């Protein structure tokens, strides 16, 4: 299906209107008029792109302003923007590889934080014994903040079992949590407090909740300074400075949209019937319906959800995305359909 404008809460397909519960614009920022006004002002000031290396002799203050805001928002010592979430993740992995870290991954990680030589963190439901052995070495743990097909944050308490003679770098992908999870949307990063983790690193797309094309790495000041001198970063053009500056100037709008999103999720929590075929958690804006042909059923009711193959080996993924821009009448329609399914199951 091809549409001719940004898919907000309503989209047109073949001149017919559908309610849209898809995408990843959780805070509804891309079509927000006030947000667009800030972005347009910054494009006029900073241009549509800046193709120079960030390490060139001319520095743009937009980066310092935006990265200072992001570090404060995430509650990290420092932050570094790049052109995409994928580049943010791969920049970190390449740097850790150069520093001779061994890689271990949690289940169902996004491709962005996949490494060709990574081993599974769990084997048969238990920590990989290689992680617990007596070898003194550097290990990098790769995980999504909220795994695919889940509505709950990853449980990282298992990391406490790793012995102290391992130098641990935790790399957490917050693309689907930054802006919507944690205190004031700061993500999980600041809440992760394990004494045996020496390096805590956030990577994230900024094109999900925060509504602009780009990516961010957050961590210690020492680590971020190292990344600034990494060959990949030096040889890459930066994120659009207009968008970096837009995030810093849109703080009030972001807060307002966060409040609207939480109101929608609270309403869903009150009205949506409990069903083991419908995965939903009141503080997360995604519903996973485990119902056969649900995308077709909803389309017949003039509702479009996210439906695609997450990777070539999986079945089609169905996701109902709740955004700050959805109205009560939109929510009521999806609630009615899902609750009717529940009633049929129990009758």
C-alpha positions as CSV (number, residue, x, y, z in Angstrom):
1,X,0.0,0.0,0.0
2,X,1.4,3.4,-1.0
3,X,0.1,6.6,0.5
4,X,0.7,10.2,-0.6
5,X,1.3,11.9,2.8
6,X,2.8,11.2,6.2
7,X,0.7,8.3,7.8
8,X,-0.6,10.1,10.9
9,X,-3.7,8.7,12.8
10,X,-5.7,8.8,9.5
11,X,-4.4,7.7,6.2
12,X,-6.0,7.5,2.7
13,X,-5.7,4.4,0.6
14,X,-7.4,4.5,-2.8
15,X,-9.3,7.6,-1.6
16,X,-10.7,5.8,1.4
17,X,-9.9,6.8,5.0
18,X,-8.4,4.3,7.4
19,X,-7.4,4.7,11.1
20,X,-3.6,4.0,11.2
21,X,-2.2,2.1,14.1
22,X,1.2,1.5,12.6
23,X,4.7,3.0,12.2
24,X,6.9,4.1,15.1
25,X,6.1,7.7,15.6
26,X,5.0,7.0,19.2
27,X,4.9,10.7,20.3
28,X,3.3,11.8,17.0
29,X,6.0,14.4,16.4
30,X,6.6,14.3,12.6
31,X,3.2,15.7,11.7
32,X,2.9,18.0,14.8
33,X,2.5,21.6,13.5
34,X,4.5,23.2,16.3
35,X,7.3,20.6,16.0
36,X,7.4,21.2,12.2
37,X,7.6,24.9,12.8
38,X,10.7,24.5,14.9
39,X,12.2,22.1,12.3
40,X,11.4,24.5,9.5
41,X,13.1,27.4,11.3
42,X,16.2,25.3,11.9
43,X,16.3,24.1,8.3
44,X,16.2,27.8,7.2
45,X,19.1,28.5,9.6
46,X,21.2,25.4,9.3
47,X,20.3,24.2,5.8
48,X,18.9,20.8,4.7
49,X,22.2,18.9,5.2
50,X,25.8,19.4,6.2
51,X,28.1,17.0,4.4
52,X,31.4,17.8,6.2
53,X,33.2,15.6,8.7
54,X,32.4,16.6,12.3
55,X,36.2,16.7,12.9
56,X,36.8,19.4,10.2
57,X,38.1,22.8,11.3
58,X,34.6,24.4,11.1
59,X,32.3,23.3,14.0
60,X,28.6,23.9,14.1
61,X,27.1,24.9,17.5
62,X,23.9,23.0,16.7
63,X,25.7,19.7,17.5
64,X,26.9,20.9,20.9
65,X,23.5,22.2,21.8
66,X,21.6,19.1,20.7
67,X,24.1,16.6,22.2
68,X,24.1,18.5,25.5
69,X,20.3,18.2,25.6
70,X,20.3,14.5,24.7
71,X,22.9,13.8,27.4
72,X,20.7,15.6,30.0
73,X,17.6,13.8,28.6
74,X,19.2,10.4,28.8
75,X,21.0,11.2,32.0
76,X,24.4,10.2,30.7
77,X,27.7,12.0,31.0
78,X,27.9,12.7,27.2
79,X,26.1,12.0,23.9
80,X,27.1,11.9,20.3
81,X,24.8,12.1,17.3
82,X,25.3,10.4,14.0
83,X,23.2,10.1,10.8
84,X,21.2,7.0,11.8
85,X,20.5,4.5,14.6
86,X,22.2,1.8,12.6
87,X,25.4,3.8,12.3
88,X,25.3,4.6,16.0
89,X,25.2,0.9,16.8
90,X,27.7,-0.2,14.3
91,X,30.1,2.6,15.3
92,X,30.0,1.3,18.9
93,X,30.5,-2.4,17.9
94,X,33.4,-1.6,15.6
95,X,35.1,0.4,18.4
96,X,34.6,-2.4,20.9
97,X,35.9,-4.9,18.4
98,X,39.0,-2.7,18.0
99,X,39.4,-2.8,21.8
100,X,39.3,-6.6,21.7
101,X,36.0,-7.1,23.4
102,X,34.2,-10.5,22.9
103,X,30.5,-10.2,22.0
104,X,27.5,-11.9,23.6
105,X,23.9,-11.2,22.6
106,X,20.6,-11.5,24.2
107,X,17.8,-13.3,22.3
108,X,15.9,-11.5,19.5
109,X,18.2,-8.5,19.1
110,X,17.7,-6.0,16.4
111,X,20.1,-6.3,13.4
112,X,21.6,-3.0,14.4
113,X,23.3,-4.5,17.4
114,X,24.2,-7.8,15.8
115,X,27.9,-8.8,15.5
116,X,29.1,-11.6,13.2
117,X,31.3,-13.1,15.9
118,X,28.8,-12.8,18.8
119,X,27.8,-15.8,20.9
120,X,24.5,-16.3,22.7
121,X,24.3,-14.9,26.2
122,X,22.0,-17.8,27.2
123,X,22.4,-21.5,26.3
124,X,19.5,-23.7,27.2
125,X,18.0,-21.0,29.4
126,X,21.2,-20.5,31.4
127,X,24.1,-18.1,31.2
128,X,26.7,-19.1,28.6
129,X,29.3,-20.9,30.8
130,X,32.1,-19.1,28.9
131,X,30.9,-15.8,30.5
132,X,31.3,-17.3,34.0
133,X,34.7,-18.9,33.6
134,X,37.9,-17.8,35.2
135,X,39.4,-16.1,32.2
136,X,40.2,-12.4,32.6
137,X,38.9,-10.7,29.4
138,X,36.7,-8.0,28.0
139,X,33.1,-8.9,27.1
140,X,30.4,-6.8,25.5
141,X,26.7,-7.7,26.2
142,X,24.3,-6.7,23.4
143,X,20.6,-6.2,24.1
144,X,17.5,-4.4,23.1
145,X,15.9,-2.4,25.9
146,X,12.5,-3.8,24.9
147,X,12.9,-7.0,22.8
148,X,10.9,-7.6,19.7
149,X,7.5,-9.2,20.4
150,X,7.7,-8.0,23.9
151,X,6.0,-5.1,25.8
152,X,8.3,-5.2,28.8
153,X,11.8,-4.0,29.4
154,X,14.5,-6.6,29.3
155,X,15.4,-8.1,32.7
156,X,19.1,-7.4,33.2
157,X,19.4,-8.6,36.8
158,X,21.2,-11.7,35.4
159,X,24.2,-9.5,34.7
160,X,25.0,-9.4,38.5
161,X,26.1,-13.1,38.2
162,X,29.0,-12.2,35.9
163,X,32.3,-12.3,37.9
164,X,34.2,-9.1,38.5
165,X,37.3,-10.3,36.6
166,X,35.4,-9.7,33.4
167,X,35.5,-6.2,32.0
168,X,31.9,-5.7,30.9
169,X,30.5,-3.3,28.3
170,X,26.7,-3.3,28.2
171,X,25.4,-2.0,24.8
172,X,21.6,-1.4,25.0
173,X,19.6,-0.4,22.0
174,X,16.9,2.1,23.1
175,X,15.4,2.8,19.7
176,X,11.9,1.7,20.9
177,X,12.2,3.0,24.4
178,X,13.9,6.4,24.3
179,X,11.2,9.0,24.7
180,X,8.5,6.7,26.0
181,X,10.0,4.5,28.8
182,X,11.5,5.6,32.1
183,X,11.2,8.9,34.0
184,X,10.1,11.6,31.6
185,X,11.0,9.2,28.7
186,X,14.7,9.1,29.5
187,X,14.8,5.4,28.6
188,X,16.3,2.5,30.7
189,X,19.9,3.7,30.6
190,X,19.9,5.7,33.8
191,X,18.1,3.0,35.8
192,X,20.8,0.4,35.0
193,X,23.0,0.3,38.1
194,X,25.2,-2.8,38.4
195,X,28.6,-2.4,40.0
196,X,30.3,-4.9,37.8
197,X,29.4,-3.1,34.5
198,X,32.4,-0.8,33.7
199,X,31.0,0.6,30.4
200,X,27.3,1.4,30.0
201,X,26.5,2.4,26.4
202,X,23.2,3.5,24.9
203,X,22.6,3.4,21.1
204,X,19.3,4.6,19.6
205,X,17.6,5.8,16.5
206,X,16.1,9.3,16.9
207,X,13.6,8.6,14.1
208,X,11.1,6.7,16.4
209,X,9.6,8.6,19.4
210,X,11.7,11.7,18.9
211,X,10.7,12.2,15.3
212,X,13.8,13.2,13.4
213,X,16.3,11.3,11.2
214,X,19.4,10.4,13.0
215,X,21.0,8.3,15.8
216,X,22.6,8.8,19.1
217,X,25.3,7.1,21.3
218,X,25.3,7.9,25.0
219,X,27.8,6.9,27.6
220,X,30.8,8.2,29.7
221,X,32.6,11.3,28.6
222,X,35.8,9.2,28.1
223,X,34.0,6.7,25.8
224,X,32.3,9.4,23.7
225,X,35.6,11.2,23.2
226,X,37.1,7.9,21.9
227,X,34.2,7.6,19.4
228,X,34.8,11.1,18.1
229,X,38.3,10.0,17.0
230,X,37.1,6.7,15.5
231,X,37.8,6.4,11.8
232,X,34.2,5.7,11.0
233,X,32.9,8.8,12.8
234,X,35.7,11.0,11.4
235,X,35.0,9.9,7.8
236,X,31.2,10.2,8.1
237,X,29.0,13.3,7.6
238,X,27.1,14.2,10.7
239,X,23.4,14.1,11.5
240,X,21.5,17.0,9.9
241,X,22.3,19.9,12.3
242,X,18.9,21.3,11.8
243,X,17.4,18.2,13.3
244,X,19.9,18.0,16.1
245,X,19.0,21.5,17.1
246,X,15.3,20.9,16.7
247,X,15.3,18.2,19.4
248,X,16.9,20.6,21.8
249,X,14.4,23.3,21.1
250,X,11.3,21.0,21.2
251,X,11.5,20.0,24.9
252,X,8.1,21.4,25.8
253,X,6.4,19.8,22.8
254,X,8.0,16.4,23.6
255,X,6.7,16.6,27.2
256,X,3.2,17.5,26.1
257,X,3.2,14.6,23.6
258,X,4.5,12.2,26.3
259,X,1.6,13.2,28.5
260,X,-1.0,12.7,25.7
261,X,0.5,9.3,24.9
262,X,0.3,8.2,28.6
263,X,-3.3,9.3,28.8
264,X,-4.1,7.1,25.7
265,X,-2.3,4.1,27.3
266,X,-4.0,4.6,30.6
267,X,-7.4,4.7,28.8
268,X,-6.5,1.5,27.0
269,X,-5.5,-0.1,30.2
270,X,-8.9,0.6,31.7
271,X,-11.0,-0.5,28.7
272,X,-9.1,-3.3,27.0
273,X,-10.1,-6.8,28.2
274,X,-7.3,-9.1,29.5
275,X,-6.6,-11.7,26.8
276,X,-3.7,-14.1,26.5
277,X,-3.9,-13.6,22.7
278,X,-3.3,-9.9,23.1
279,X,0.0,-8.7,24.5
280,X,-0.3,-5.3,26.1
281,X,1.3,-3.4,29.0
282,X,-0.2,-0.1,30.1
283,X,3.1,1.9,30.0
284,X,4.2,0.7,26.5
285,X,2.6,1.9,23.2
286,X,2.6,-1.4,21.3
287,X,0.0,-4.2,21.3
288,X,0.9,-7.6,19.8
289,X,-2.2,-9.4,18.8
290,X,-1.7,-13.1,18.4
291,X,-4.8,-13.6,16.4
292,X,-4.8,-15.3,13.0
293,X,-5.4,-12.9,10.1
294,X,-5.8,-9.9,12.5
295,X,-4.4,-7.5,9.9
296,X,-7.1,-8.6,7.4
297,X,-9.8,-8.5,10.0
298,X,-8.9,-4.9,11.0
299,X,-8.4,-3.7,7.5
300,X,-12.0,-4.8,6.8
301,X,-13.0,-2.4,9.6
302,X,-11.0,0.4,8.1
303,X,-8.0,0.0,10.4
304,X,-4.4,-0.5,9.3
305,X,-1.7,-1.9,11.6
306,X,1.9,-2.7,11.0
307,X,2.3,-6.0,9.2
308,X,5.6,-7.2,7.7
309,X,8.3,-9.9,8.0
310,X,10.8,-8.8,10.6
311,X,13.3,-11.0,9.0
312,X,13.2,-13.6,6.3
313,X,13.1,-16.5,8.8
314,X,10.1,-15.3,10.8
315,X,6.3,-15.2,10.2
316,X,4.6,-11.9,9.5
317,X,4.8,-9.5,12.5
318,X,1.6,-7.8,13.5
319,X,1.9,-4.7,15.7
320,X,-0.7,-2.2,16.8
321,X,1.0,1.1,17.6
322,X,-0.6,3.6,19.9
323,X,0.6,7.2,19.4
324,X,0.0,10.5,21.2
325,X,-2.1,11.7,18.2
326,X,-4.7,9.0,18.5
327,X,-8.1,10.2,19.7
328,X,-10.5,8.4,22.1
329,X,-12.8,7.5,19.1
330,X,-9.8,5.7,17.5
331,X,-9.0,3.9,20.6
332,X,-12.6,2.9,21.2
333,X,-12.8,1.3,17.8
334,X,-9.8,-0.9,18.3
335,X,-10.9,-1.7,21.8
336,X,-14.3,-2.8,20.6
337,X,-12.9,-5.1,18.0
338,X,-10.3,-6.7,20.3
339,X,-12.8,-7.1,23.2
340,X,-15.4,-8.7,20.8
341,X,-12.7,-11.2,19.9
342,X,-12.2,-11.9,23.6
343,X,-15.9,-12.4,24.2
344,X,-16.1,-14.9,21.3
345,X,-13.2,-16.8,22.9
346,X,-14.8,-17.1,26.3
347,X,-18.4,-17.7,25.2
